[in-house]
Amino acid sequence: NGGQAILSLFSTVRDLPRDEMQNCCPPGYPPNNPGVVFRVPYRFENLMGFLSNKFMLQRSIYPIASGMETRLDETHRVVFLFFLPKTHRSSKEPYEIILIIRTPVGYRLMPDMFVVETAGGSAGNQTGVVMNQIRSSLRQLNLTRAELSLAAPEIEADVEYRVTFEATTPEFHANRTDRRLWVLELTDRWSLMQDMAAENLGVYDDFNLYSQVNFSVSAPQSPPEVVIEVHVTILDLGEFPPNRVDVYGPSGFKFLLSCFAPGQEDILEEYFVSCRERWSIWNGNYLSGAVMMTVNGGIPKSILPVTVKLLVQTPAQTPLTNSWYVRALERDGVLGWGMQRYGFPIRPMDVDIAYAASASTRAPLFLALRVRVPLPYGGHIHLAAPRLYQLYCPVTKVLHGPFKPDCTQDDPILTGCYGLPSPGDPNPPWGLPLCDPLHEVLLTFPKQEGFQEESEAADPNNLLVQPEDIYAMLVGDSIFLSLDVQVPEETPSPRIENVFRVRLMDESKLTLDGKLNEFGGEVRDMPRVEGFKLWWTRAMPDAIITVAVEFTFNTTIPRELEDPEQRLQVIQIMAPEGLKMAVRRPKDVMHLAPSSNLAVTVWNWTGTMPRGLWFGLDEKKNVTGRFHYAFPVLLPGQEELPYNNLWRVHICADSPFCTVELLSVPMPGFFFGEEPTEQLSQEAFDALMGSHAMCQAHPALLAILPSLLSLPLMFPLSGHMPR
């Protein structure tokens, strides 16, 4: 049990007892006894140890890795809990009590944190015992030994104590000896000076440590909800060859049942036998994994690095915790594991959806997309609006692209409302969201009539097959089309419900590419606008032309009824990407509706944001009437017009960034050589030709023009309406 060693000595001759001395020998007994007897330390009671890496200490950040094992060559937090069987006091006053910590071979103690706590003298609470810190100082420290001076007169018996510090685990298993023990000693400075054994001592077996696995994960393409090839490059599996390697993707990824990519079984047959999907749970989180069994000899270091291509289905969007894991195992259990914290993101296709989100209105919806994989004839575009929207067939216009696709809302794949009540259901089940069956359409690209005859005329022997013979759209092609949409009365909520989803499908309706998180606009009751028209002069590359924008407020907005935080102050005209406003002086912007009651008082432009033009409204007058203005625009080069050629009218409560947007209305742009479909009215034509008063610069503006040029964002160049 510890304390003074007492020995009983016996001597015999030919197995016959001759002499004895029992209970020998306390200090000074017998008198003048020169013998010295060693002390036996008291043993710590209920000694428990815990080793926690950075993942375990931050479970909310690492929900998966925190459930895995501690590893070699990482800094860990070490905690020991213990009780003393006997109250410990210093052998001689006033020498302080010292706690000694000795690590197993290969560990390295870190100087940043040494904390000693006790439950003595504290009350418990609902979450457990409150620990009080004992003041301590680091007396001596080397790689494997630390001495802590404790500012306490005694260490009580039968009270829980806790010691917390940090240490780095050994770099390799080869650095660890067979004697893997942690040792804690409780002594005092006098005993240390006399080289006496500690009065209290505890020994704890070393913790289980596993190797680090080094690997990398990449994917050439990663569209949403598509089966892709993932390239896992294994760089190091630790010191011992495993006979099984598991790969786990982030939450939302799902490996195929037979997860080797085509051709991988033949390429890797010398090292891997098979690959099968298996689900595992880590801290309550289910992950899909690829379990790869190796050949008998495992994976030798000589073949590393090795790249394995696996088939996995991607989620709709990049997971918040986008980490990949590889675990190396043998028959007796885990050998090591590794994590790539930041995996590849989900990269959706380039899609742009625009419409006027005005409540309970039927408006044109513009869909523009660029394909990254070829779309075969008979392929499809699946467009799904938020569940409360309605889409209408047919496609009203293809502004850019191969040809007008067929449109249907009667196809087995259009099952977005399966099991959900419709908005007109008189008694919908509680808790289920409403869903309009017409919220999705399927656009099909059949081979056009006459195409086969043209192909045979160009190649009568059918010896050459060109990509155009197979695919309706090639890589890099784009399409820009419009169809009608019915906007609901209010914005779908929560926000995840206000999402448009676009999928590119082959003729078998297997998804090739897509974008599943194109958020819709916020539905607005006010303002109400209509009659959007875009007019332009002859469009040629690298030319400055005149563009006119017209629309009408069909409902008067009384200023006294406006929300003070959402007062209509600015109308912003935003040109498509690549086009620039060529305004150089105030009179370049021309008012084409002199008879309108719309109170525009000033217009602004800036070289810092060359695509924008801002029109300020009089906040004292009600908003009503017609907006019609013309301005010069610089066009880009021949091949530089954007495929999503949309002009946008933003009605805002602030400028220039329109952080409080009241309504955004898209207008289809024009392409080189295209003529406007709408002509100017006589009033607008006369104003453009100069029969009405031209817009002029305010005199005060001209005086401060140099300062305005130096501060383009704060004070953009402006023009004022003549009074």
N, C-alpha and C positions, 0 to 999 in steps of 0.2 A: 504493500500500500504506500510505500515511500517513507522517507525520513531516515533515521539513523540505522545503519546496517548492524544487526546482532547475529553473531555466529556461535554455533555450538561445535566444539572440537572434541574428537574422540580418537584414541590410538589403540591399536591391537597388536598382539604378537601371536602368530599362528591362530588367527581368528578368535583369540581370547582377549577380552577387554583389559587394558592396562591402565590407561589414564584418560581423564576427560576434563573439559572446562566448558560449561554451558552458559549461554547468554553472554558471550564475550564480545565485544568489550566496550562498554560505554566509556566516554572520555574520563580518564583518571582512575579507571578500575581495571585490574587491581592497582594499588598504589605503585607508582614508579614504573608503570607499564609503558615501554617505549613504542608499542605498536600503534599504528594508525589505521582506522577502519573507514572505508569510503561511505559516502551518503548515497542513498537511493532516492531519486526524485519522486515526488508525488505525481501521479498521472492525471492529465486533463480528463475531465469527464464529458461525455457526449460531444466529443470534438467532431464537428462537421465542416466540410469545405465546399466551396462553390467557385467555379471558374466561368466567367462570362466574357464573351467577346463583344465587339462593338455592335454586332447585329442583335444580340440578346438584350443589350442595354437600350436599344431603340426599336422596339417591336413594331411601333406604328409606322416607321419608315421602312423596316425590313420584315414584313409579315411572314415571308417564306424562309429567308436565311436565318431568322431568329429561332426557327425550329430545328436547325441542323446542328452538327457537332462542332466542338472546339477544334482548332487546327494548329499546326506547327507554324512558327515564325509569324505570330501575330501578338499584338499587345492585348492583354486581358485584364479584367478586374478580378482580383482574388479576394474572397471573403472567408474567414474562419470564425465559427461560433464555438464557444466552449464554456464549461463551468469548472471551478476549482473545488477539490475535495476538502481543502484546508485554507483558511485565510492566510494570505501571504503578506509578511511585513519584512522591512529591511533588517538585515542581520545586525547592523550597527547604525545608530543615528549619527549624522543626518544624511546618510547615503541614500540616493534615490533608487526607486524600483526601476528595473530595466526589463523590457520585453525584447527577446532576440528572435528573429525570423531567419531560418535557413531554408533555401530552396533546393530542389533536386538539381543534379548536374545538367547544365545546358540552358537553364533559365537565366534571365537577366532582370534584376529588380530595377524599377523606374523610380526616380526621386520625386515625382510630382505629387503623390498622394499617399500619406500614411495616416490613417484615422483609427483611433481606439475608442470604443463606445461601451457603455454599460447600461443595464436595465435597473441597476441598484438605485434606490431612492426615488423611483418614478412610478407613476400610476399607469395602469393600462387603459386603453380606450377601445372603441368598437373595431378598429382595424388592427389591433395587436398591441404589443408592448412598446412604449415610447423609449427610445434609446438616448441616453445623455452622453455627450462627448467628454472624454477625459483629455485634458490638455497634455500634449506630448510634443517632444522635439526629437529630431533625427540626430542621434549621437554619433553614429558611424554607419557608413554604407559602402559596400562593394557589390560586385555583380550578383553574388549568391548569398549575401549575409547583410542583415540590417539590425541595428541596435536602436531601440526607442526608449528615451527617458520619459517616465510617466510621472506627472505631477499629482500623485495621489499617495496618502500616507499608508494605505493598505489596499490590497485587492481581496475583496470579500469572497468567502466560500458560498456555494449554492446560489450564485447570482450569474445571470448570463452576460457574457462579454463577446464583443464582436470586433474583429480586426479587419480593416479594409485597406488594400494597397493595389498597385498595378505592377505587372510583370510581363515580360515578353517570353513566349514559349520557345523551346529549342528550334533551331533551323531545320534539323534533320533528325530522323529517328536514330541514326548512327551516333548522334551526339549524346544520347541518353544512356546511362549505365543501368545495370540490373538493379542497383539499390536506388529506387525511385521513391524517395520519402521527403515530405515536408516536415520540418522540425520547428516547434515553437517552445521557447524556454522563458520562464519567468524567474528572474534572479534580481540581484542588486549590485551596485558598483563595488561594494566591499568584497563580495564573493568573487566578482570578476578579477579584482586586484589580487586576491589570494589564490586564484586559479581553482576555485572550488566549484563543484558541480551545482547546477541549478536545483533549487528546491522543488520547482514544478516544471513539468515537461510534457509535451504532447507530440505525437507522431501521426502523420496522415499519409496514406498511400497517394501517389501521384495521380493526376487526372488522366483520363483517356484523351489522347491527341491523335489527329488524323492529318493526312497530307493535304496540301493545297493542289488543286487541279487547275492547270492553266489552259485556257482555250479561248477561241473567238467565234462569234456567230455573225453571219452576214446573209443578205438575200439580194440577188440581182434586181428583183421586182417584188414589191410588197403592197399590192392593191387590197382593198378591204373585202372580206368574205370570199376569198378566192384560194384555191389550193395552189401553193407555191413551193419552190425548192428552197430549202434553208441549208446553207453551207456551214457545217460545224467543223472547225479546224482544231484538232486536239494537239496541243503543244507539249504538255507534260501531265502525266497521270500519277506522279509520286514515285516513291522508292520501290514499290512492289508492283509487279504486273497484275492487273485485275483480269477476271474472267467474265466480267459484266460491266457495261457502261450504260448509264441512264442519262438521258437528256430531257430536261423539263423546260417548257416554254412559259411565258407569262400567262396570267389568267386571261382566257378568251381564245388563246391558240389551241388548236386540236390536231394532234397527229393522226394520220390515217392508220387504219388497222394494220396494214402492212406498210411500214413507214419508209423503207428504202426507196429512193428515187429510181426511175428506170435505168437499168444498167449497173447500179451500184452493187448488187449481189455478185455479179461476175468480177467486178473490179476489186472488191474487198473480200473475196472468198477465202484468201489466205489468213485473214484476221478475224472476220466476223461471220457468224453462222446465220443470224436472222435479226430482224428488227420488228418488234410488235408494240402496239400502243398499250399503255397501262395508266390508269388513273391513280393518283396518290393524294393524300391529304396532309397538309402542313399547317398547323395552328388553325385548323378550321377552314383552310383554303384548299379547294380541289384544283389540281393541276393535271393536265394531260402530259404524259411522258412517253418517250421512245426508249424501249428496253432493248439494248443490243447485246446479244450473247456472243462471246468470243470463242475462238478455237481453243484447244486444250492448253496450249502454252500461254494463253493470254496475249496481251499486246506488249511486245518488247520495246524498250526505249529506242532501239536501233531504227525502227520504222517511223518514229515521230519526227516532224509533225505529219499527221495524216488528216485528210479532209473527207468528211462523210456528208453526203447530200441526202436530206430527209424531206419527206412530203408532209406538209402541215397546212391546215386551213387557218387563215388569218381572221381576226375579229373585225368588227365594223370600224373601230378606231383604235388608236394607239392606247394601250393600257396605261393607267397612272403609274403603276409599278411595272416598268418594262424591263424586267431582269430575266436572264436565262441561267440555267443551272446544269452542271454536269456532275454526276456522282460515279465514283469508281468503287466496285465491290468485288469481293471474293466469296467463297463458300461460307466463311465464318462471319461475314458481315462487311461493314463499310471500311474502305481503305482511305478515302479522301473525297473531297468535293470542292467545287469552284463555282464562282458566280461572275457573270458579266452584267454589271449593274445596268448599263444603258445599251439595250439592244437596238436593232434597227426600227425606225418608226413605220407606221402604216402610211403609205404614200397614195392618197386618192388621185384619181385622174383629174385633169384640169376641166372644171365645170363651172359655169356661171349661169345663175337663174335670177331673173329680174322681172318684177311686176309691180304694179301700184297696189299697195296693201290698204286699200280703202274699203271700209266695212260694207258688207252686203252688196258688193258690186261685181259685175262681170268685166274682167279686164284682160288684155293680152298678156300672156306669159312668154317670155323669151328664154329659150334654152340654147346655150352655146357650149360646146365641148370639143376637145381635141383628143383623138384616140392615140393610145400608146401601143396597142396591139391591133393587127389588121382585123377588120370586121368582114366576115364572109357574106356573100349573098345569101339571103334567108336569115341573116342575123337580126338582132333586135336591140332596141334601147328601151329599158323598163324605167319609166318615170313614175315615182310615187310621191304625191304631195302629202302634207300633214292630213290626218284622218278627217278633219272637218271641212277640208277644201273639196271642190269639185273640178275635175278636168274635163274638157270637151274635145271630142274628135269631130272633124278631121284636123290635121295640121293646116293652119290657115295660110302659112307662107314659109318658104325656105329662102332666107336672105343670103345664105352662103352654104354650099355643100354640094353633094353629088346629085341628089334628086329628092323629091318629096316622098317620105316614107308612108306606108300604109299605117293607119291608126285603128286600134281596136280596144274595147273595154270588156270584151267577152272572150276570155282565154283562161284555161285552167290555172295558169301561173299567177293570175291576179287574185290572190287570196288574202290580201292584207286585212280584210274585215271579217275573216272567218271566225264565227263564234261571238262577234261583237254586235251590239245593238246599233241600229241606224238612227240618225237624228230625228226621223219621223216616228220612231217607235213610241206608242202611247204609254207603254209600261215597261221601260227598260230595266234590266236586272241591276240591282244596286252594286256599286263598286266597279262596274265595267265601263271603260271609256266608250263614248259614242264614235261611230265610224261610218263615213259616207262611202258606199261601195264604188262610187265614181271618182274616188280620189287618186286612182292610178290608171295609167294607159300603157299599152305595149305598141311601140313603133317598130315596124318591120321593113326591111330593105330587100325586096324581091329583085331578081334579075329583070331588067327592063326589056320590054318587047323591042325587037329589032337589034338587040345587042348581039345575039348569036349570029345573025346574018352579017353584021359588020365584022365580027371576028373571023367568020369563014371566008369572007371576001379578002381580008388581010392575010390569012393563012389557010388557003384552000385544002392543004393536006393535013391540017391539024397537027403539025410537027412541033410547034412551039406553044407552050402554055405560059402566058404572061400573068403577073400578079393581078392585073386588072381583070383577067378572065375569071378570077376566083373571088376576089374581094371587092366589096362595095366601097370600102374605105381602107386606105393603107396607113401605115404608121406615120403619124404627123399630120394626117388630114384632119380637117375640122368641119363641123356643121353648125349652122346658126339658123334656128327655126323658131316659129311662134305658134302657139295655140291658145285657146281661151281658158280662163280659170275663173271660178266663182269663189270670191273671198268670203269667209264666214263673218259673223257679226262681231266676234272678238278673237283676240290672239289665243291660239291653243296653249294650254299650260298643263304641266310644267314645261320649261323651255325645251326639254328633250323631245316633247311632242310636236314642236314647231319646226320640223326638219323635213327637207326634201331629200329623196333618195334616188340616185341614178345608177343603173346597172347596164353594162354592156354585155350582151349575151350572144353566143354563137347560134347556129341554126337548131341545135339540140336544146337550147335554152339553158346552157351551162354558163355561169358567170365568168367573163373574161377580165373585167375591170369594173371600176365603179367609184362613186363617191356617195357616202351614206350619211353625211353630216353637213349638208348645205342648209344652214338655218334660214328660215323665212323671216320676213319683216314683221314688225309689230303692227297689228291691225289698228287703223285710226278711223274715228268718226269724223273728225275735222282736221284739216280743211277738205272741202269737196271741190275737185277740179275735173275738167273735161276738155275735149277738143284739142289734144296735143298734136302739133304739126311741126315738122322740120322742113325747112326750105334751104336750098344752097345754090350757088352758081356752079359753073362747070368745074368738076373735081378732077385735078391732074396732079401727078406726083410732084412734091417739093414746090407746090404753088400756094399762094395766099388767096383764099376765096372768101366770099361773104356767106355767112350762115345766119338764118333767122329761126328763132324759137317762138312758138305761139301756143297759148292755152288760156282757159277761162275759168275763173272762180264762179261756179254755178250757184253758190250759196254765199250770202253776205255773212261775214264774220264780225259781229259786234265786239268792239274792243273792250267794252265794260264787262263782257261775259267771259273773257279769256282767262285762263289760268296764268297768274303772274310769272310762274316758272316756265311757261310754254307759250309766250307771246310770239306771234308770227312777226319776225323782224327782217328776215333775209330770204331771198330766193337765189339759190346757187345753181349755176349752169356748169356742169362738168363734162368736158369733152372725153372721148375714148382715149385709151392709152396710145401714145405716139403723136396725137394731135396737140397743138399749142395755140392758145389765144395770141393773136398777132396785134393786140391793142397797144398802141404807142402814145396816143393822146386821147383826151376825153371825147372828142367828137367822132372818134372811130366807132363808138357804140351809138347806134341810131334807134330812136323810138319810132316804131312803125304804126302805133295806134294812138294818135293824138287825141282821139275822141273818147278813149277809155277812162273810166273813173278810178282805176288802180293807182294808188298814190305812191309811185316810186320816186324817191327823193335823191338817191345817189347810187352810183355803181362804182365798183372797185375791181382792180386787177393787180397782180403782182408777178414778177418774174420768178419768185421762189416757188410758187405753185402755178405753173404756166397753163395747166389744163382748166383752171377755174375762173369764173366770172361771177361777181356777187352784186346783187341788186338790193339796196336797203329800202324798206317801206316806212311810210309815215305812221308812227305808233299812235297818233292822235286820231287817225281816220280809219273808218271801218274798211275791212279788206273786201273788195268787190271789183268786178270788171275784168278786163282782158289784158293779159301780158303778151307783148309782141315786140321783140327787140332783135336787131341785126348787129353783127360784129364780125371782124375779120378773123380768120383761122388759118394757121400754117399747117399744111398737110405733110405727112412723112413721105419717104421714098416709095418706090414701086412695090416692093415686097414687105413693107413695114406696117401696113394697115393691120390692126388687131382682128383676130377671127371673131371675138366677142365685141363687135362694133356697136356699142350702145352709148348713146348720150343719156345723161341722167339729169333730172331736175330735182334738186333737194330743196324742200321748204323747211326752213330752220328757225330756231329761236336764238341762234348765235352765229358768229363767223370768226375766223375763216374756216374752222375745222368742223363746224356743224355738229357739235357734240350733243346738242338737243335737237334731234331730227323729228319733225312733225310728219313728214311724208316724203317718200322718194318715188319718182315716176321715171321708168326707162322709156327711151325712144330709140327705135332702130336707126342706126347710122346709114351712111352711104358708102359706096365703093367707087373706085376710079371709073369714070365714064358713065356712071349712073345718073339719070335725070330725076328731079323731084317729082313725086306724084301729085302734090298739091301746089297750085300757083298762088302767088300773092294777090291779095285783094287790091282794088284800085287805090284805096287809102294807103295801104302799106307800100304799094309801088311808087306812089307820089312821094311819100316820105323818104323812101330809099333814094329816089332820084333828086331829092333836094327841094321840093316845092314847099315843104313844111320846115319850120325852124329846126336847125340842127342842134344837137346837144353841145353845150359849151362848158368850158372849164370855169369853175368858180374863181374870181380874182384872188381870194385869199389862198386858194390852193396853189396857184402859180408861185406865190411868194415863198412857200415852204417846200417847193418841189424837190430841191436838192436833199433836204432832210428826209423826205418821204422815200427817195430812192435808196438812201442808206439804211432805212428801216422798213423793208418791204412787208414783213409780216405784221408789224404793229400798225403801220399806217400805209396800206397799199394805195397806189395811184387811184384817183377818183374822178368821177364826173358828176355833175348835178343837173337836175331837170331845170330848164328855164322857167321862171315864174311869170 
